[in-house]
Amino acid sequence: MHVKITMKNPDCVFEAISRAAVDSVSDAYGLNEEEIQELIKSRQKEIEEQVSKWVKYGEYITIEIDTVRETARVIPAI
């Protein structure tokens, strides 16, 4: 049996993307605070584009669980 669960949580998606962007520049040396903030913004946009395949309207994520195979997958956003 397949069970589809759609979750809506814009804060969760935004916060995860923001954390990933900050983490990705944590080892950037020699940049001032303004340059770091610009790099973080740029990374956020890049990550948003990359995850948009699975996140609809920036907040909806659908997971399909196969109870027979005991697997789960994220359904691409349409």
C-alpha positions as CSV (number, residue, x, y, z in Angstrom):
1,M,0.0,0.0,0.0
2,H,1.2,3.5,-0.8
3,V,0.4,6.4,1.6
4,K,1.0,10.0,0.4
5,I,1.5,12.7,3.0
6,T,1.6,16.4,2.0
7,M,3.2,18.7,4.5
8,K,2.9,22.5,4.5
9,N,5.4,24.4,6.5
10,P,7.0,27.5,4.9
11,D,9.1,28.3,8.0
12,C,10.7,24.9,8.0
13,V,11.7,25.0,4.4
14,F,13.0,28.6,4.7
15,E,15.0,27.8,7.9
16,A,16.5,24.7,6.4
17,I,17.6,26.6,3.3
18,S,19.0,29.4,5.4
19,R,20.9,27.0,7.6
20,A,22.4,25.3,4.6
21,A,23.4,28.6,3.1
22,V,25.1,29.8,6.3
23,D,26.8,26.4,6.7
24,S,28.1,26.5,3.1
25,V,30.0,29.8,3.8
26,S,31.2,29.0,7.3
27,D,34.7,28.3,6.1
28,A,35.0,31.5,3.9
29,Y,38.0,33.4,5.1
30,G,39.1,36.9,4.2
31,L,35.6,38.2,3.6
32,N,34.1,41.1,5.5
33,E,30.6,40.8,7.0
34,E,28.9,42.5,4.1
35,E,30.5,40.1,1.6
36,I,29.6,37.1,3.8
37,Q,25.9,38.3,3.9
38,E,25.9,38.7,0.1
39,L,27.4,35.3,-0.4
40,I,24.7,33.8,2.0
41,K,21.9,35.4,0.0
42,S,23.4,34.1,-3.3
43,R,23.6,30.6,-1.8
44,Q,20.0,30.8,-0.5
45,K,18.8,31.5,-4.0
46,E,20.9,28.7,-5.5
47,I,19.6,26.2,-2.9
48,E,16.0,27.4,-3.4
49,E,16.3,26.7,-7.1
50,Q,17.9,23.3,-6.5
51,V,15.1,22.1,-4.0
52,S,12.3,23.6,-6.0
53,K,12.0,20.2,-7.8
54,W,10.5,18.8,-4.6
55,V,9.0,21.9,-2.8
56,K,5.9,23.4,-4.3
57,Y,5.2,27.2,-3.7
58,G,8.2,27.2,-1.3
59,E,6.2,25.4,1.4
60,Y,4.6,22.1,0.3
61,I,6.4,18.8,0.4
62,T,4.8,15.4,-0.5
63,I,6.2,12.1,0.8
64,E,5.0,8.8,-0.5
65,I,5.5,5.8,1.9
66,D,5.4,2.3,0.5
67,T,4.2,0.1,3.5
68,V,5.0,-3.1,1.7
69,R,8.6,-2.3,0.8
70,E,9.1,-0.1,3.9
71,T,10.5,2.8,1.8
72,A,9.7,6.5,1.5
73,R,10.4,9.0,-1.2
74,V,9.8,12.7,-1.8
75,I,7.5,13.2,-4.7
76,P,8.6,15.9,-7.2
77,A,6.5,19.0,-7.1
78,I,4.2,19.5,-10.1
